[in-house]
């Protein structure tokens, strides 16, 4: 009996360590993307001055056609940047735009409905884990089905008394459970279930609600936080 308890304790500790590694890896990617966005913004602010100087010179020389062409080129450059969605919150912006680029690369159709304020009901670190893992879970499911069926819908609503995240995605209908816990079918068996388990742990820290529902074609993840009434 003692040996069994020791093995169970060791496995639980190992699971916690792997979970922490997964959280850290996800957060490091998000920080890297945020840093890249800040660097790009600084670069554009620096370049903007030079662009305006060129335009001013063209306009002073009454070379309106050249000035117009220059502006068209600038618009073409900025339109190719990876800022697909812009909300009031920087964490959501960074995560969504990073993930959306990957979705486009993998031909995943995305629809969104996002109504949020600048401040979230949870810490940025925890939101990164919650939102990032939920999207990753949905994206992983898309890679197991045909391109024409790849669809993800993200709905985030920030209301007066609650904050909700709902992610719907198509999937192949194959679900594996163990003791009531969903287990992924990734090749790395050591990371099975860690993503959704990390979400569950973070949500519970704030006394929130985390639910999943699925049928043979659609998988839904739902998170809700009740806001402090004070």
C-alpha positions, 0 to 999 in steps of 0.5 A: 500500500505504501509503495502504491501511494509513493508511486502515485505521489511521484506520478502526480509530482511529475505531472505537475512539473510537466504542466509547469514546463508546458505553461512556461513554454507557452508564456515564453512564446507569447512574450517573444511575440509581444517583444516582436510587436513592440520592436516593429512598432518602434521601427515603424515610428522611426521609419515614419519620419523618413517616409514623411520627409520623402513625401514632403520633398515630393510635394514641395517639388510638385511631384504629386504622381510620385507622391501618390505612388509612394503612399500606395507603396506604403499602404501595401507594406503596412497591409501585409503586417500580422495585425489581424485583430485589434482589441482593447487588451494587449494580451488578447491582441498578441495571442490572437494575432500570433495564433491567427497567422498560424491558422492562415498558414494551415487554412483554418477558417476563423470567425470572431466576436470579441467585446472586451475592455482593457483590463481583464478579470485575471492576471495577464500570465493566467490569461495567456495560459487559458486563452493560449491553450484553448486556441491550441487545443482547437487548432490541434483538432483542425490538423486531423480533418480535411482543409475544407472542414477546418473552422474555429469560432472565438467569442469573448464577451466582457459584461458588467458582472461576468467575463466569458470565453467560448471557442467552438471548433470542428473536429473528427469526433474522436475523444479519449478520456481517462477517469473523466479527463480528456487525453490528447492524442499527440505523439508526445504522450508525456504531455497528454491532457496538460493543456486543458489541465493547465486551463482548469487549474488557472480558472479554478484559481479565480473560482471560475467555471470551465466546461467542455461539450462535444458531439461527433462534429463540434467541440466547445470550450467554455470559460466564465469568470464572475466579476467582483461586485465591489 
